[in-house]
Amino acid sequence: MAMRVSGLGSYHRKRNFRRTPEPRPRQVRQHKHLAFVVQKHRASHLHYDLRLELDGVLKSWAVPKGPSLDPKQRRLAIRVEDHPWEYRNFEGTIPGGNYGAGEVIVWDRGTYRCAEAPGEAAVRRQLRKGSLKFVMRGHKLRGGFTLVRLGTPRRWLLIKSNDRCATLRDVTLDDRSVRTGRRLPNTRRPARRRKRCRQ
């Protein structure tokens, strides 16, 4: 069943699609499982973009230090504009002079679900209340996480749950794209072999 794309006005306004390879929004289809993607983005500053599928778009947060698998680490996550469903596979170079100019890779992707109840309605309700507990099944990120809103609508914290997938290992050292195996240019840190958590 096709569904209309809405809530992407800010995404449109910030981009000139004649000058950027980023995807235009199109109609998308509903999926049995909700998807997530984390894109590593070297723009003016290196950061990671967490995107959760909801209502036909990707709800998005910029995470300056990247996700952590350590429950004691609270990572700032800045709410940014919704992105179209097509953005989940985007890798490449956003040319200089464009919004977000720089290199992008698909650092992780997979599916997610609300930890407390099935379906999009539960995700929508928890986001509105400012505390979303969800379970991720990705290549690098697995197990429970929480997004907690702080005092302003844009400022959130991303926190790993203390479950069997929690670890002190720095997951950002695994720096290759799960889509193409690419690294961002000038990446110096060696990737460490990861252990898969079964969740």
C-alpha positions as CSV (number, residue, x, y, z in Angstrom):
1,M,0.0,0.0,0.0
2,A,1.5,3.3,-1.1
3,M,1.5,6.2,1.4
4,R,2.0,9.9,0.9
5,V,5.2,11.5,2.0
6,S,4.7,14.5,4.4
7,G,6.7,16.5,6.9
8,L,9.6,17.0,4.5
9,G,9.2,20.7,3.9
10,S,12.4,21.6,5.8
11,Y,14.3,18.9,3.9
12,H,13.2,20.4,0.6
13,R,13.9,24.0,1.6
14,K,17.5,23.3,2.6
15,R,18.5,21.5,-0.7
16,N,18.9,22.4,-4.4
17,F,18.4,19.0,-6.1
18,R,20.2,20.3,-9.2
19,R,23.4,20.6,-7.2
20,T,23.3,17.7,-4.7
21,P,23.1,13.9,-5.3
22,E,20.9,13.5,-2.2
23,P,17.6,11.8,-3.1
24,R,14.3,13.6,-3.8
25,P,11.3,12.3,-1.7
26,R,9.0,10.0,-3.5
27,Q,6.0,7.8,-2.5
28,V,7.1,4.9,-0.3
29,R,5.6,1.7,0.8
30,Q,4.8,0.5,4.2
31,H,7.0,-2.3,5.5
32,K,6.5,-5.1,7.9
33,H,9.5,-4.1,10.0
34,L,10.5,-0.5,10.8
35,A,14.0,0.3,9.5
36,F,16.8,2.4,10.9
37,V,20.0,3.7,9.4
38,V,23.1,5.4,11.0
39,Q,25.1,7.5,8.5
40,K,28.6,8.7,9.3
41,H,28.9,12.2,7.9
42,R,31.9,14.4,7.7
43,A,30.5,17.8,7.1
44,S,31.8,20.9,8.9
45,H,32.2,18.5,11.9
46,L,32.3,14.7,11.9
47,H,29.1,13.3,13.3
48,Y,26.7,10.3,13.0
49,D,23.1,10.7,11.8
50,L,20.6,8.3,13.5
51,R,17.4,7.9,11.4
52,L,14.3,5.9,12.4
53,E,11.6,5.1,10.0
54,L,8.2,6.4,11.1
55,D,5.1,7.5,9.1
56,G,6.9,7.1,5.8
57,V,9.9,9.3,6.6
58,L,13.1,9.0,8.5
59,K,13.0,10.8,11.9
60,S,16.6,12.1,12.3
61,W,19.0,13.0,15.1
62,A,22.6,14.2,14.7
63,V,24.9,12.4,17.2
64,P,28.2,14.3,17.4
65,K,30.2,11.6,19.2
66,G,28.4,8.7,17.6
67,P,26.4,5.9,19.3
68,S,27.9,4.1,22.3
69,L,27.3,0.5,23.6
70,D,28.3,1.5,27.1
71,P,25.1,2.2,29.2
72,K,27.1,4.8,31.3
73,Q,27.7,6.9,28.2
74,R,25.0,9.5,27.4
75,R,25.4,10.7,23.9
76,L,23.9,14.1,22.9
77,A,21.5,13.7,19.9
78,I,20.3,16.8,18.1
79,R,16.9,16.5,16.4
80,V,17.1,17.6,12.8
81,E,14.7,17.6,9.9
82,D,12.9,14.5,8.7
83,H,14.5,12.8,5.7
84,P,12.9,10.8,3.0
85,W,12.8,7.0,3.0
86,E,15.1,7.0,0.0
87,Y,17.9,8.5,2.1
88,R,18.5,5.2,4.0
89,N,20.8,4.0,1.2
90,F,22.5,7.3,0.4
91,E,26.3,7.3,0.3
92,G,28.5,9.8,-1.5
93,T,29.7,13.3,-1.6
94,I,27.5,16.4,-1.0
95,P,29.3,19.1,-3.0
96,G,30.6,22.2,-1.4
97,G,28.2,25.1,-1.2
98,N,25.3,22.8,-0.4
99,Y,23.7,22.2,3.0
100,G,25.6,19.5,4.8
101,A,28.5,19.5,2.3
102,G,30.8,16.6,2.9
103,E,31.2,12.8,2.7
104,V,28.5,10.3,3.8
105,I,28.6,6.5,4.3
106,V,26.0,4.1,5.6
107,W,27.7,3.2,8.9
108,D,25.0,0.8,10.1
109,R,21.4,-0.2,9.2
110,G,18.8,-2.7,10.2
111,T,15.4,-2.8,11.8
112,Y,14.0,-1.6,15.1
113,R,10.9,-1.8,17.2
114,C,9.4,-0.1,20.2
115,A,10.5,-2.0,23.3
116,E,7.1,-1.7,25.1
117,A,4.5,-2.2,22.4
118,P,4.4,-3.2,18.7
119,G,3.6,-0.8,15.8
120,E,4.2,2.7,14.8
121,A,1.6,4.1,17.1
122,A,3.7,3.2,20.1
123,V,6.8,4.8,18.6
124,R,4.8,7.9,17.8
125,R,3.3,8.1,21.3
126,Q,6.7,7.7,23.1
127,L,8.4,10.3,20.9
128,R,5.6,12.8,21.7
129,K,6.1,12.1,25.4
130,G,9.9,12.6,25.0
131,S,11.1,9.1,25.9
132,L,11.4,6.3,23.3
133,K,12.6,2.9,24.3
134,F,13.5,0.8,21.3
135,V,15.3,-2.4,20.3
136,M,17.7,-2.3,17.3
137,R,18.8,-5.2,15.1
138,G,21.6,-3.9,13.0
139,H,25.1,-5.0,12.0
140,K,26.8,-3.0,14.7
141,L,24.0,-1.7,17.0
142,R,21.9,-4.3,18.7
143,G,19.8,-4.5,21.8
144,G,17.9,-1.8,23.7
145,F,18.4,1.9,23.5
146,T,16.5,5.0,24.8
147,L,16.1,8.4,23.3
148,V,15.3,11.0,26.0
149,R,14.3,14.5,25.3
150,L,16.0,17.3,27.4
151,G,14.6,20.7,28.1
152,T,14.2,21.8,24.4
153,P,12.5,20.0,21.5
154,R,15.8,19.5,19.6
155,R,18.1,18.3,22.4
156,W,17.9,14.5,23.2
157,L,20.2,11.9,24.8
158,L,20.9,8.5,23.2
159,I,21.5,5.9,25.9
160,K,22.3,2.2,25.6
161,S,20.3,-0.2,27.8
162,N,22.2,-2.4,30.2
163,D,21.5,-5.7,28.4
164,R,23.4,-8.6,26.9
165,C,24.5,-6.4,24.0
166,A,26.1,-3.7,26.2
167,T,29.9,-3.5,26.2
168,L,32.7,-1.0,26.9
169,R,34.0,-1.6,23.4
170,D,34.1,1.6,21.2
171,V,31.7,0.6,18.4
172,T,32.8,3.7,16.3
173,L,36.2,2.1,15.8
174,D,34.4,-0.2,13.3
175,D,34.4,2.5,10.7
176,R,33.5,0.8,7.4
177,S,30.2,1.2,5.6
178,V,27.9,-1.8,6.0
179,R,26.7,-1.1,2.5
180,T,29.9,-0.8,0.4
181,G,32.8,-1.4,2.8
182,R,34.0,2.1,2.3
183,R,35.6,4.4,4.9
184,L,35.3,8.1,4.9
185,P,38.4,9.8,3.3
186,N,41.3,10.4,5.8
187,T,40.0,7.9,8.3
188,R,43.0,7.0,10.4
189,R,41.6,4.7,13.1
190,P,41.8,1.0,12.4
191,A,38.6,-1.0,12.6
192,R,38.4,-3.6,15.3
193,R,36.8,-7.0,14.8
194,R,33.3,-6.9,16.3
195,K,31.5,-9.6,18.2
196,R,27.9,-10.1,17.1
197,C,25.4,-9.9,19.9
198,R,22.4,-12.2,19.4
199,Q,19.3,-10.4,20.4
